[in-house]
Amino acid sequence: MAFPLVDQAEAAERGGGDTRRLLRVHAREQWDARPPRQRAQILNRPPNRIVIHHTATANTKDYSLEHAYRLSRLLQRFHMERNGWDDIGEQLTISRGGHVMEGRNHTLAAIKSGRHVVGAQVRGHNHHTIGIESEGTYSNAPIPAPLWYSLVDTCVWLCHAYDLNPFLAIRGHRDFNATECPGDVLYAALPYLRKEVARRLRRLNKWLPAHGTRPIRPNIKVPAFPKPPPPPKPPKIPIVGRTKNRTGR
Protein backbone atom coordinates (compact mmCIF):
# COMPACT_ATOMS: atom_id res chain seq x y z
CA MET A 1 0.00 0.00 0.00
CA ALA A 2 1.55 3.29 -1.07
CA PHE A 3 0.29 6.75 -0.14
CA PRO A 4 2.07 10.11 -0.67
CA LEU A 5 2.89 11.93 2.55
CA VAL A 6 2.83 15.67 3.19
CA ASP A 7 6.60 15.81 3.68
CA GLN A 8 6.77 14.81 0.02
CA ALA A 9 4.63 17.81 -0.92
CA GLU A 10 6.71 20.17 1.17
CA ALA A 11 9.94 18.87 -0.37
CA ALA A 12 8.54 19.38 -3.87
CA GLU A 13 7.51 22.94 -3.09
CA ARG A 14 10.99 23.67 -1.76
CA GLY A 15 12.47 22.27 -4.96
CA GLY A 16 14.64 19.69 -3.21
CA GLY A 17 14.75 16.64 -1.04
CA ASP A 18 13.35 13.19 -1.72
CA THR A 19 9.92 13.65 -3.29
CA ARG A 20 9.29 9.90 -3.61
CA ARG A 21 8.65 9.03 0.03
CA LEU A 22 5.53 6.92 0.55
CA LEU A 23 3.86 5.32 3.52
CA ARG A 24 4.59 1.61 3.36
CA VAL A 25 2.28 -0.94 4.97
CA HIS A 26 3.54 -4.52 5.12
CA ALA A 27 0.88 -6.99 4.03
CA ARG A 28 -0.04 -10.16 5.92
CA GLU A 29 1.84 -12.30 3.43
CA GLN A 30 5.05 -10.48 4.30
CA TRP A 31 4.87 -11.21 8.03
CA ASP A 32 3.70 -14.78 7.36
CA ALA A 33 0.24 -14.57 8.90
CA ARG A 34 -1.57 -17.84 9.49
CA PRO A 35 -4.90 -18.31 7.68
CA PRO A 36 -7.88 -16.94 9.62
CA ARG A 37 -10.56 -19.31 10.84
CA GLN A 38 -12.96 -17.45 8.60
CA ARG A 39 -12.95 -14.46 6.29
CA ALA A 40 -13.39 -11.10 7.98
CA GLN A 41 -16.73 -9.33 7.72
CA ILE A 42 -16.46 -6.39 5.32
CA LEU A 43 -18.97 -3.56 5.54
CA ASN A 44 -19.78 -1.44 2.52
CA ARG A 45 -19.13 1.80 4.40
CA PRO A 46 -16.16 3.46 6.13
CA PRO A 47 -15.45 3.46 9.87
CA ASN A 48 -15.96 6.76 11.69
CA ARG A 49 -13.38 6.36 14.47
CA ILE A 50 -9.68 5.46 14.58
CA VAL A 51 -8.86 3.79 17.91
CA ILE A 52 -5.32 3.93 19.28
CA HIS A 53 -4.11 0.99 21.38
CA HIS A 54 -0.88 -0.16 22.94
CA THR A 55 0.06 -3.83 22.92
CA ALA A 56 1.04 -3.83 26.63
CA THR A 57 4.15 -5.80 25.68
CA ALA A 58 7.79 -5.12 26.56
CA ASN A 59 9.34 -1.85 25.38
CA THR A 60 11.93 -3.54 23.23
CA LYS A 61 14.92 -1.78 21.72
CA ASP A 62 14.83 -4.07 18.68
CA TYR A 63 13.55 -1.77 15.95
CA SER A 64 14.19 -4.19 13.08
CA LEU A 65 11.66 -5.24 10.47
CA GLU A 66 12.22 -8.87 11.46
CA HIS A 67 11.13 -8.06 15.00
CA ALA A 68 8.03 -6.26 13.66
CA TYR A 69 7.05 -9.37 11.73
CA ARG A 70 7.53 -11.52 14.85
CA LEU A 71 5.37 -9.09 16.80
CA SER A 72 2.47 -9.51 14.36
CA ARG A 73 2.78 -13.29 14.51
CA LEU A 74 2.84 -13.16 18.32
CA LEU A 75 -0.25 -10.97 18.46
CA GLN A 76 -2.11 -13.17 16.01
CA ARG A 77 -1.23 -16.33 17.93
CA PHE A 78 -2.33 -14.76 21.23
CA HIS A 79 -5.61 -13.48 19.80
CA MET A 80 -6.49 -16.75 18.09
CA GLU A 81 -5.28 -19.25 20.69
CA ARG A 82 -5.78 -17.36 23.96
CA ASN A 83 -8.80 -15.23 23.09
CA GLY A 84 -10.39 -17.67 20.66
CA TRP A 85 -10.85 -15.07 17.92
CA ASP A 86 -10.99 -15.85 14.20
CA ASP A 87 -7.86 -13.81 13.44
CA ILE A 88 -5.67 -11.04 14.81
CA GLY A 89 -7.96 -8.46 16.37
CA GLU A 90 -6.75 -5.07 15.12
CA GLN A 91 -6.60 -3.85 11.54
CA LEU A 92 -3.10 -2.30 11.72
CA THR A 93 -0.03 -2.70 13.93
CA ILE A 94 2.94 -0.33 14.29
CA SER A 95 6.16 -1.60 15.84
CA ARG A 96 8.44 0.49 18.05
CA GLY A 97 10.72 0.70 15.01
CA GLY A 98 7.96 2.42 13.04
CA HIS A 99 7.09 -0.51 10.75
CA VAL A 100 3.40 -0.63 9.83
CA MET A 101 1.77 -4.05 9.33
CA GLU A 102 -1.62 -5.11 8.03
CA GLY A 103 -3.57 -6.86 10.77
CA ARG A 104 -6.96 -8.48 10.21
CA ASN A 105 -7.40 -10.19 6.84
CA HIS A 106 -8.52 -8.04 3.87
CA THR A 107 -7.78 -4.78 5.73
CA LEU A 108 -5.63 -3.18 3.02
CA ALA A 109 -8.08 -4.01 0.22
CA ALA A 110 -10.95 -2.64 2.29
CA ILE A 111 -9.17 0.66 3.04
CA LYS A 112 -8.29 1.07 -0.62
CA SER A 113 -11.97 0.67 -1.59
CA GLY A 114 -13.32 2.87 1.23
CA ARG A 115 -14.90 -0.05 3.07
CA HIS A 116 -14.49 -1.34 6.62
CA VAL A 117 -13.14 -4.67 7.86
CA VAL A 118 -14.75 -5.52 11.22
CA GLY A 119 -12.05 -6.34 13.76
CA ALA A 120 -12.03 -7.48 17.38
CA GLN A 121 -10.35 -4.59 19.16
CA VAL A 122 -13.03 -2.47 20.90
CA ARG A 123 -15.81 -4.39 22.63
CA GLY A 124 -19.20 -3.16 21.46
CA HIS A 125 -17.76 -0.79 18.85
CA ASN A 126 -16.05 -2.98 16.25
CA HIS A 127 -18.56 -2.20 13.50
CA HIS A 128 -17.58 1.46 13.28
CA THR A 129 -13.94 1.62 14.49
CA ILE A 130 -10.59 0.79 12.93
CA GLY A 131 -7.82 -0.06 15.41
CA ILE A 132 -4.10 0.68 15.44
CA GLU A 133 -1.94 -1.35 17.84
CA SER A 134 1.16 0.56 18.97
CA GLU A 135 3.86 -1.80 20.20
CA GLY A 136 4.89 -1.30 23.81
CA THR A 137 3.51 -0.25 27.18
CA TYR A 138 2.98 3.49 27.64
CA SER A 139 1.76 3.83 31.20
CA ASN A 140 4.95 5.72 32.05
CA ALA A 141 7.44 5.11 29.24
CA PRO A 142 8.10 7.67 26.48
CA ILE A 143 7.01 7.03 22.89
CA PRO A 144 9.81 6.09 20.46
CA ALA A 145 10.21 8.60 17.64
CA PRO A 146 9.91 5.97 14.84
CA LEU A 147 6.60 4.75 16.24
CA TRP A 148 5.26 8.27 16.72
CA TYR A 149 6.08 9.44 13.20
CA SER A 150 4.55 6.29 11.67
CA LEU A 151 1.46 6.71 13.83
CA VAL A 152 1.04 10.24 12.46
CA ASP A 153 1.58 9.02 8.89
CA THR A 154 -0.91 6.18 9.33
CA CYS A 155 -3.61 8.45 10.75
CA VAL A 156 -3.09 10.92 7.89
CA TRP A 157 -3.55 8.04 5.45
CA LEU A 158 -6.71 6.73 7.16
CA CYS A 159 -8.28 10.16 7.56
CA HIS A 160 -7.67 10.85 3.89
CA ALA A 161 -8.91 7.43 2.75
CA TYR A 162 -12.10 7.68 4.81
CA ASP A 163 -12.61 11.47 4.79
CA LEU A 164 -12.42 11.69 8.57
CA ASN A 165 -11.99 14.75 10.76
CA PRO A 166 -9.05 13.84 13.02
CA PHE A 167 -10.34 15.91 15.92
CA LEU A 168 -13.47 13.77 15.98
CA ALA A 169 -12.14 10.47 14.69
CA ILE A 170 -8.92 9.76 16.62
CA ARG A 171 -9.68 8.22 20.01
CA GLY A 172 -8.02 6.04 22.62
CA HIS A 173 -9.25 2.58 23.57
CA ARG A 174 -10.20 3.83 27.05
CA ASP A 175 -12.72 6.21 25.48
CA PHE A 176 -14.90 3.17 24.71
CA ASN A 177 -14.07 0.47 27.27
CA ALA A 178 -12.96 0.22 30.90
CA THR A 179 -9.23 -0.19 30.24
CA GLU A 180 -5.93 1.60 30.79
CA CYS A 181 -5.11 1.20 27.08
CA PRO A 182 -3.32 2.94 25.37
CA GLY A 183 -1.46 3.97 28.55
CA ASP A 184 -1.39 7.39 30.19
CA VAL A 185 1.55 8.68 28.12
CA LEU A 186 0.17 7.73 24.71
CA TYR A 187 -3.35 8.82 25.66
CA ALA A 188 -2.04 12.24 26.74
CA ALA A 189 -0.33 12.55 23.34
CA LEU A 190 -3.57 12.13 21.37
CA PRO A 191 -4.36 15.89 21.23
CA TYR A 192 -0.95 16.44 19.62
CA LEU A 193 -1.64 13.56 17.23
CA ARG A 194 -4.95 15.06 16.12
CA LYS A 195 -3.41 18.49 15.61
CA GLU A 196 -0.48 17.17 13.57
CA VAL A 197 -2.72 14.98 11.41
CA ALA A 198 -4.99 17.97 10.70
CA ARG A 199 -1.97 20.10 9.74
CA ARG A 200 -0.75 17.42 7.36
CA LEU A 201 -4.21 17.00 5.81
CA ARG A 202 -4.37 20.71 5.11
CA ARG A 203 -1.07 20.46 3.26
CA LEU A 204 -2.21 17.40 1.30
CA ASN A 205 -5.48 19.05 0.33
CA LYS A 206 -3.49 21.84 -1.33
CA TRP A 207 -0.91 19.58 -2.96
CA LEU A 208 -2.67 16.41 -4.17
CA PRO A 209 -5.06 17.91 -6.77
CA ALA A 210 -2.17 19.55 -8.64
CA HIS A 211 -0.45 16.17 -8.90
CA GLY A 212 -3.34 14.14 -10.25
CA THR A 213 -4.51 12.56 -7.00
CA ARG A 214 -7.99 13.10 -5.63
CA PRO A 215 -8.31 15.74 -2.90
CA ILE A 216 -10.22 15.30 0.30
CA ARG A 217 -13.89 15.51 -0.68
CA PRO A 218 -15.67 18.85 -0.12
CA ASN A 219 -17.81 17.58 2.76
CA ILE A 220 -14.68 17.61 4.93
CA LYS A 221 -13.58 21.20 5.48
CA VAL A 222 -10.05 20.63 6.71
CA PRO A 223 -9.01 24.28 7.22
CA ALA A 224 -12.14 24.84 9.33
CA PHE A 225 -11.34 22.20 11.95
CA PRO A 226 -11.75 23.57 15.47
CA LYS A 227 -8.59 24.07 17.43
CA PRO A 228 -8.04 21.59 20.28
CA PRO A 229 -7.79 22.92 23.83
CA PRO A 230 -4.32 24.03 24.95
CA PRO A 231 -2.24 21.02 26.03
CA PRO A 232 -1.22 20.69 29.65
CA LYS A 233 2.31 21.63 30.62
CA PRO A 234 4.92 20.52 29.72
CA PRO A 235 3.84 21.05 26.12
CA LYS A 236 6.27 18.58 24.57
CA ILE A 237 5.29 14.96 23.90
CA PRO A 238 7.66 12.56 25.68
CA ILE A 239 9.23 11.00 22.60
CA VAL A 240 12.67 9.42 22.73
CA GLY A 241 15.23 8.89 19.99
CA ARG A 242 14.41 11.75 17.65
CA THR A 243 16.10 11.47 14.29
CA LYS A 244 16.83 13.87 11.46
CA ASN A 245 14.55 11.81 9.20
CA ARG A 246 10.98 12.61 10.28
CA THR A 247 9.84 9.10 9.41
CA GLY A 248 12.16 7.74 12.09
CA ARG A 249 13.48 5.19 9.63
ZAVO-397475 format. One record per atom (N, C-alpha, C): residue in one letter; x, y, z. Coordinates in steps of 0.02 Angstrom, whole numbers, plus 32768, in hexadecimal, padded with zeros to 4 digits. Each point is the difference from the previous one (the first is absolute). Layout:
<nodes>
aXYZ;...
</nodes>
This chain:
<nodes>
m802B7FC58000;m7FD5803B8000;m802D803D8000;a7FF7802C7FD0;a8029803C7FFA;a7FD4803D8002;f801480328027;f7FDA803E8006;f803080398008;p7FFA80367FD7;p802F80388006;p7FF580268041;l803680138021;l7FFE8023803F;l800E80497FF7;v7FE980298031;v800680487FF9;v804880187FFD;d802E7FDC8020;d804680147FFB;d80177FFF7FB7;q7FE37FD27FD9;q800F7FFD7FB9;q7FEA80407FDD;a7FC480188012;a7FE7803D7FE2;a802C803B8012;e801280048040;e802A80388016;e804380007FDE;a801D7FC47FF7;a80417FFB7FDE;a7FFA80177FB8;a7FC97FED7FDF;a7FF780157FBB;a7FF9804B7FFA;e7FDC801E802E;e7FF780497FFE;e80428024800D;r802B7FE28029;r8041801F800D;r80317FF57FC7;g7FEE7FD27FD2;g802B7FF37FC7;g803B7FD28010;g7FFB7FDA8036;g80377FD38011;g7FE87FC9802D;g802E7FD58014;g7FF07FC9802C;g7FE37FC57FD9;d7FF37FCB8023;d7FE47FC47FE2;d7FB480087FFB;t7FE780057FC1;t7FB980097FF5;t7FDD7FBE7FF3;r80217FC8800D;r7FE37FBF7FF0;r7FEA7FDA803F;r8004801F803A;r7FF17FDB803E;r7FB67FEF8004;l7FF27FC1800F;l7FBC7FE78006;l7FF97FDB8042;l7FC37FFF801A;l7FF17FD68039;l7FFE7FB87FE9;r80257FD58021;r80017FB97FEE;r7FDE7FD88036;v7FD17FD67FEC;v7FDE7FD3802E;v800F7FB97FEB;h801C7FD8802D;h80147FBC7FF0;h7FC47FD28005;a7FF27FDD7FC9;a7FC57FD57FFC;a80097FC1802A;r7FC97FDE800C;r80007FC38028;r802F7FCB7FE4;e80037FFC7FBE;e802C7FCE7FE2;e8049800C8012;q8012803F800A;q80458010800F;q80147FEB8046;w7FD280068030;w80127FEB8044;w7FEA7FB8800F;d7FEA7FDD7FCC;d7FF17FB88004;d7FC67FF38030;a7FC980227FF4;a7FC47FF68029;a7FE37FBA7FF3;r7FE67FE18034;r7FDD7FC17FF6;r7FBA800E7FE3;p7FE27FCF7FDE;p7FBD800C7FE5;p7FCE800C8038;p7FD0802D7FF6;p7FCD800B8033;p7FD07FC58002;r7FDC7FFA8036;r7FCE7FCB8005;r7FC7800C7FCE;q7FF1803F7FF5;q7FD080127FCD;q800E80467FE7;r7FE7800E7FC5;r800C80417FE1;r7FE080378029;a802380398005;a7FE680388026;a7FC1801C7FE1;q7FD4801A802A;q7FC580237FE8;q801480437FE4;i7FE880107FC5;i801180407FDF;i7FBF80277FF5;l7FFE803B801C;l7FC5802B7FFA;l800A80317FC6;n7FCA800D7FDD;n8004802C7FC6;n7FF9804A8015;r802680138031;r800280458018;r804080098027;p8016803E800A;p803E800C8025;p7FF47FFF804B;p80357FF68028;p7FFA800B8048;p7FFE804B800F;n7FEA8013803B;n7FFF80478011;n802E8011803B;r80247FCF801B;r802F800C8035;r803F7FD77FF5;i8039801E8011;i80417FDE8000;i80147FF88049;v80087FC28016;v800D7FF38047;v80497FED800A;i80218024802C;i80477FF6800F;i80077FD2803C;h80287FCB7FF8;h800D7FD08035;h804B7FFD800E;h80137FE38039;h80447FE68007;h7FFB7FB5800C;t80367FDC7FEF;t7FFE7FB78004;t800A7FE78047;a8017802D802D;a80107FEC8045;a80357FCA8003;t802E80017FCF;t80397FD37FFF;t803E80268015;a80397FDD8001;a803E801F8016;a801580387FD1;n80208033801C;n801980397FD8;n80457FEE7FE4;t7FFF7FD67FCE;t803E7FE77FE3;t802880377FDE;k80417FF47FFB;k802C802D7FDB;k80117FE37FBB;d7FE17FC87FEF;d80097FE27FBE;d7FD080217FD0;y801A802D7FD6;y7FD780267FD2;y80007FE17FB9;s80177FC47FF9;s80087FE17FBE;s7FBD7FEB7FE2;l80017FF97FBE;l7FC47FE87FDD;l7FF27FB78014;e80347FD9800A;e7FF67FBA8014;e7FDB7FFC8042;h8012802C802F;h7FDC80018040;h7FB880147FF5;a7FF380307FD5;a7FBB80167FF3;a7FD67FC67FE6;y801D7FD87FD3;y7FDC7FC67FE7;y7FF17FCE8038;r80327FF5802B;r7FF57FD28038;r7FC9801A802E;l7FFE8042800A;l7FCC801E802A;l7FBB7FF07FE4;s7FF680097FC0;s7FBE7FF27FE2;s7FEE7FB68007;r80317FD47FF8;r7FF17FB98009;r7FEE7FF08048;l80238020802F;l7FF27FF68047;l7FBA80188011;l7FEE803B7FE8;l7FBD801B800E;l7FCA7FD37FE2;q800B7FE97FC2;q7FCE7FD57FE2;q7FF97FBF8026;r80377FE28014;r7FFC7FC18026;r7FDC800A8042;f800F80378023;f7FDF800E803F;f7FB4800B7FF6;h7FEE80267FCE;h7FBA800F7FF5;h7FD87FC27FEB;m801F7FD67FD8;m7FDC7FC57FE7;m80007FC78034;e80387FF48021;e80057FC7802E;e7FE980118046;r8011803B8019;r7FED80138044;r7FBA801E8003;n7FF1802C7FD1;n7FBE80218000;n7FCB7FDA7FD9;g80157FD27FD5;g7FD17FD97FD9;g7FE180267FC5;w802280357FE9;w7FE580277FC9;w80117FDF7FBD;d7FDF80187FCB;d800A7FE37FBE;d804280147FE1;d801D80368017;d803D801C7FE2;d801D80328031;i803680217FEC;i801B80378027;i7FC980358007;g7FFD80218039;g7FC7802B800E;g800080437FDD;e803A80227FFF;e800280447FE6;e800D80007FB5;q7FF280387FE1;q800980057FB7;q804880137FED;l80238025802B;l804480167FF1;l802A7FFD803F;t80407FF27FF8;t802F7FFD8037;t803E80297FEE;i80198027802F;i803E80277FF6;i80337FEA8035;s803A7FEB7FE9;s80347FEB802F;s8024803D801D;r80277FF58034;r80278036801D;r8034801B7FCF;g80117FD87FCE;g802D80187FCC;g7FDD80267FC8;g7FBE80098006;g7FDB80277FCF;g7FE77FD97FC4;h80057FBE8001;h7FE97FD77FC8;h7FB57FF48008;v7FDB800B7FCA;v7FB77FFB8000;v7FEC7FBE7FDE;m7FD77FD78023;m7FEB7FC07FE7;m7FB57FFC7FF9;e7FE97FDF7FCC;e7FB97FF07FFA;e7FEE7FCD8035;g7FC780098020;g7FEA7FD28034;g7FCB7FD17FE5;r7FC1800B8012;r7FCA7FD37FED;r7FFC7FF87FB4;n7FEF7FC37FEA;n7FFF7FEF7FB9;n7FD3802F7FD8;h801780127FC4;h7FDE802B7FD0;h7FFF804A8014;t802780138032;t7FFF80468016;t801880307FCA;l80387FF17FE0;l801B802F7FCF;l7FD280097FC4;a7FE37FC97FE8;a7FD180057FC8;a7FC380288013;a7FE97FF7803E;a7FC580258017;a800E804B8004;i80398013801C;i801180478005;i8005801F7FBB;k801F7FDC7FD2;k8009801A7FBC;k7FBD800D7FDF;s7FCD7FD88010;s7FBE80077FE0;s7FCF8028802B;g8018801C8038;g7FD5802A802A;g7FD07FD9802C;r800D7FBE8008;r7FD47FD78029;r80217FF08043;h7FDD7FDB802A;h80167FF48044;h80027FB68010;v803B7FE88014;v80077FBB801A;v7FF18002804B;v7FD17FD78016;v7FED7FFD8047;v80357FD88025;g802080208032;g80337FDF8028;g7FE47FE88042;a802F7FF3802F;a7FED7FEC8044;a802F8026802E;q7FF680418006;q802F80298025;q7FDF80328030;v7FBF800C7FF8;v7FDC802C802F;v7FBC7FE1800D;r7FF87FE3803A;r7FC17FDD8010;r7FC4802E7FF7;g7FD07FE97FD9;g7FC380267FF5;g800480367FCB;h803C800A7FE2;h800880377FD0;h80287FEA7FC2;n80047FBF7FF4;n80297FE97FC8;n7FE3800F7FBC;h7FBF800C7FFC;h7FE1800C7FBF;h800B80477FE6;h801B802C8029;h800B80447FE6;h8046801B8010;t802D7FD6801A;t804380178012;t80367FD77FDE;i803680217FEE;i803C7FDE7FE7;i8037800A8033;g80237FCA8012;g803080028036;g80487FFE7FEA;i802980278023;i804980007FF5;i80217FEA8041;e80247FC87FFD;e80277FE9803A;e8046801F7FFE;s801280238034;s8043801D8006;s80297FD4802F;e80377FE57FE7;e80277FD18028;e801D8022803E;g7FF87FDF8039;g801F8018803D;g7FCC800C8036;t80198017803A;t7FD680118039;t800E80498012;y7FCD802B7FFE;y800A80488007;y7FDB801C803C;s80027FDA8037;s7FE6801A803F;s802D8037801B;n80427FF77FF9;n803180318016;n8037800D7FCD;a800C7FD17FD5;a803980037FD2;a7FF380327FC7;p803580217FE8;p7FF9802E7FC7;p7FF37FDA7FBF;i7FE780237FCE;i7FEF7FE27FBF;i803E80047FD3;p80167FC97FE2;p803980047FD2;p7FEF802B7FC3;a802F80277FEA;a7FF5802C7FC6;a7FEA7FD97FC2;p801E7FC77FEE;p7FE97FDD7FC4;p7FB77FEC8004;l7FEA7FE9803A;l7FBA7FED8008;l7FD3803E7FF9;w801380368021;w7FD7803D7FFE;w7FF7801A7FB9;y803780057FDA;y7FFB801B7FBD;y7FD67FD27FD3;s80067FBF8008;s7FD87FD27FD8;s7FB780028015;l7FF3800C8041;l7FBB80078017;l7FE0803D7FE0;v802580377FFD;v7FE6803C7FDE;v7FF27FF17FB6;d80317FE27FDE;d7FF87FF07FB9;d7FC37FD47FF5;t7FF87FCD802A;t7FC97FD17FF8;t7FBC8022800A;c7FFC802C8031;c7FC18024800C;c7FF180317FC7;v8033801F7FE4;v7FF6802B7FC5;v7FE27FD67FC8;w801D7FC77FF4;w7FE97FD37FCA;w7FB87FEB800B;l7FEF7FEB803D;l7FBC7FE8800E;l7FCD80397FFC;c8012803B801B;c7FD280387FFD;c7FF480167FB8;h80347FFC7FD7;h7FF780117FB9;h7FD67FCB7FDE;a800F7FC0800B;a7FDC7FC97FDE;a7FB680008011;y7FF08011803F;y7FBB7FFC8017;y7FDF8045800A;d802280347FED;d7FE580448008;d7FEB800E8048;l802E7FF5802E;l7FF180098047;l801F8040801C;n7FDE801F802D;n8019803A8025;n80297FE5803B;p8041800B8001;p80297FE28035;p7FED80158046;f7FE5803C8008;f7FED80178043;f7FC47FD9801B;l7FD87FE57FD3;l7FC77FD78015;l80117FB57FFE;a80297FEC7FCF;a80097FB97FF3;a80337FDE802D;i803780218010;i80377FDE8023;i7FF07FFC804B;r7FFC7FC38019;r7FEE7FF48045;r802D7FCA801F;g80027FFE8041;g80247FCB8023;g7FD07FC98014;h801C7FC48009;h7FD77FC68013;h7FD6800E803E;r801D80238031;r7FDD800E803F;r7FC3802D7FF7;d7FFA80217FC7;d7FC580287FF3;d7FC17FD67FF5;f800A7FBF7FF3;f7FC87FD47FF2;f7FF67FC98034;n80377FE8801D;n7FFC7FC8802E;n802580108041;a7FF27FDA8034;a802180098041;a80457FDF7FFC;t803280267FEC;t80437FE77FF7;t803280388009;e803F7FEF800F;e803580328004;e801D800E7FBB;c7FF27FD77FCF;c801980077FBC;c7FEB80437FE2;p802B80257FDF;p80447FEF7FEA;p80388016802F;g7FF380058040;g80328019802F;g7FFB804B8008;d80118018803C;d7FF78047800E;d802A802D7FD2;v803D7FEA7FF0;v802D802A7FD7;v7FE580067FB9;l7FEE7FC87FE1;l7FE780027FBC;l7FBC80227FFC;y7FD77FF58033;y7FBE80208000;y8007804C8005;a802F8017802A;a800B80488007;a801C801F7FC0;a801E7FD77FD5;a801B80197FC1;a7FCC80067FC9;l7FC47FE6800A;l7FCE80007FCA;l7FED80467FE9;p7FFA8032802B;p7FF280447FE5;p803580187FD0;y803F7FF0800D;y803780137FD3;y7FF97FD97FBE;l7FED7FC08006;l7FF77FD77FC4;l7FCA801D7FD4;r7FC78012801D;r7FC9801C7FD8;r801680417FDE;k8023802A8024;k801480407FE5;k80327FF77FC6;e80307FD38008;e80317FF57FCB;e7FE07FE07FC3;v7FD37FD1800A;v7FDD7FE17FC7;v7FD780357FDB;a7FDE802C8023;a7FDA80357FDF;a802D802E7FD8;r803A8011801C;r8030802B7FDC;r80167FDF7FC0;r800F7FBF8004;r80177FDC7FC5;r7FC97FF97FCC;l7FC27FF68015;l7FC97FFC7FD1;l7FF580427FDB;r800980378024;r7FF980417FDF;r803480077FC8;r803D7FE9800E;r803580037FCD;r7FEF7FD27FC5;l7FE87FC4800E;l7FF07FD17FCB;l7FC6801A7FD6;n7FD0801F801E;n7FC680197FDC;n801580357FCC;k80358025800F;k801A80327FD1;k802B7FE07FCA;w80237FCA8012;w80337FE57FD3;w7FE67FC97FD2;l7FD57FD38018;l7FEC7FC67FDA;l7FDC80107FBE;p7FD0802F7FFF;p7FDD800B7FC0;p802E80167FC8;a80348025800F;a802E80177FCC;a802B7FC87FE5;h80027FC88023;h80297FC87FEB;h7FD77FC37FEB;g7FC1800C7FEF;g7FD87FCB7FE3;g7FE37FCE8030;t7FFF80108040;t7FE47FD38032;t7FC480238020;r7FCB7FD9800D;r7FC3801F8017;r800A80268042;p7FE2803A8007;p800480248040;p7FCF7FE28033;i80048019803C;i7FCD7FEF8031;i7FBE801C7FE7;r7FCA7FD98004;r7FC080167FE4;r7FE6803D8024;p7FD680297FDD;p7FEB8040801B;p7FDB7FFD8042;n7FE17FC68010;n7FD97FFE803E;n802D8002803E;i80417FF97FF7;i802F80078037;i802580417FF7;k7FF38030802A;k801F80427FFB;k803D8002802D;v80387FE97FE6;v803B7FF9802A;v80178041801F;p800580377FDB;p8018803E8020;p7FD3801A8038;a7FC17FE88001;a7FD0801A8031;a7FFD7FD7803F;f802C7FCE8008;f7FFF7FD7803C;f8008802B803E;p7FDB7FF38033;p80098027803E;p80437FF18020;k801B80328021;k80407FF58021;k7FF57FD98041;p802D7FD0800F;p7FF97FDC803F;p8010802C803B;p7FEB7FEE803C;p80118028803B;p804C8001800B;p801A80348020;p80488003800D;p80177FC38026;p80387FE27FEC;p80197FC48023;p801A80128046;p7FFE7FD0802D;p801B800D8042;p804C80077FFE;k801C80238030;k804980058003;k801D7FC1801E;p803C7FEA7FEA;p8029801E7FCB;p7FE37FF27FBB;p8008802F7FD1;p7FDF7FFA7FC0;p801F7FCD7FD0;k80397FE48011;k80217FD37FD1;k7FEC7FB8800F;i7FF47FDA7FC9;i7FF07FB98007;i803F7FDB8015;p7FFB7FD28030;p803C7FDB8014;p80137FCB7FCD;i802580157FCD;i80177FD27FCC;i804B7FF98006;v80197FC37FFC;v80487FF58005;v801C7FEE7FBB;g803F800E7FF7;g80247FE97FC5;g7FEF80277FC1;r7FF880418005;r7FF080287FC5;r80397FF87FCC;t7FEB80017FC2;t80317FF97FCA;t7FF8803A7FCF;k803180097FD5;k7FFC80347FCE;k7FCA7FF07FCD;n7FF77FBF7FF1;n7FCC7FEB7FD1;n7FBF7FFD8026;r7FCE80267FEB;r7FC180058025;r7FDA7FBE8001;t800F7FD37FD2;t7FDE7FBF8002;t801B7FD58037;g803B8010801B;g801E7FD78033;g80227FC27FE5;r80027FFB7FBE;r801E7FC47FE2;r8047800D7FEB;
</nodes>
